[in-house]
Amino acid sequence: MQPAGPDLKLPAPMGISQPQNLKAPVVEKQRPYGIRISLPPGDPFRKILGPEWHRIHWFASPDARDSALAEMSRRHPYSRAGDRPSLVFDKIENLAESRGL
């Protein structure tokens, strides 16, 4: 294999292929209604994720939150017969945002 010499021509730098990706992000709307997902006491995953593990999903309206909660907490159609979901779902609200304070 020969080392690259001065006559080696490199291609021009690549331009931006998707310019729409450079636009400023959409200003985020207020989403004061949430769902806090955590693990119940005694769940084996608490040893892996830690006892304080949780995730929060925020929504713009209580109806959007409630429909997402129903979807999240339903039994998955491909679950085995004895499987039970072991997540705790709590409705939460950011009062400052929801009340316009």
N, C-alpha and C positions, 0 to 999 in steps of 0.2 A: 504494500500500500504506500502510495506516495504522499508526502506531506503537502498540505495546501499551499499553493504558490500565490504570487501576487496577481496572476492572471485568472484566479478563481473568481467567478462572478456570483454574488449572492442575489437572491430575488429581492425585489423591493419590499419594504416592510408592508405587512398586511394592513389593509384599511379596516374600518369598522364595518362588519358585515350586517349588523342589526342596529341601525341608529336609534330605533325606538327604545332600546335598552338604556340609552343615555339620558332620557328625559327625567325630569325631577319626579320623585315618587309622589304618589297621590297623598294629599294631606289627610291624615288619619282622622276619622270621625270619632266622636265620643262613643265609647262602648262601656256603659256603666253596669251592665248586668252580666254576671259571670257564673261559671260553674267551677268549683274547686274539686279536683279529683285527688283522692288520697287512698292509702292502703289501710285496711282495718287492722286493729291490734291482733297480734298472733300470726299475721300473714308471713310466710317464709321469705317473700321478696323484701320485707323490711330489713332483713339481714344484709341484703345486697344493696338496696337503694338507700337505706337509712331510715330511722323512725320518723323523720320530719319530711320525707319526700312528698311532694304534691305538685300538681300542675293546675294552672288556671287558664280557662278559655273565656274571653270577653265577647259580649254581643251588644248590638245597638238597641235592642228592644227586649222586653220580657218574653214576647211571643217567640222570637228567634232563639232565645236561650232555652225556653221550654221545649221547643221542637228538637233542638240539638240534644237536650238532656234525654228526651225520650229515645232518640236514635242511639245515643251513647250507651244508655243503660239497658237496652233491649238485649235479649239473648241472641247471640250470633247464630244464623241458620246452619252453619257448618260445625257447631259445637257438638261434642259428644253428649250422650244422654245424661250423664251424671255431672257434667261440668257446670259449675256455678261461678259467675263473675265475682271476683273478690276486690272490687273497687268501691270506694265510698264517694258518692256524688252529693255535693252540697251546693245549694243555690246561694250566691252571694251578690252583694250590690255595693257599688261605690257611691255612697250617698252624696258626696260632693258633686259628682258628675250628674247623677240622676236628678238631683234637686236644683241643679244650676247654681250651686254655691261657689 
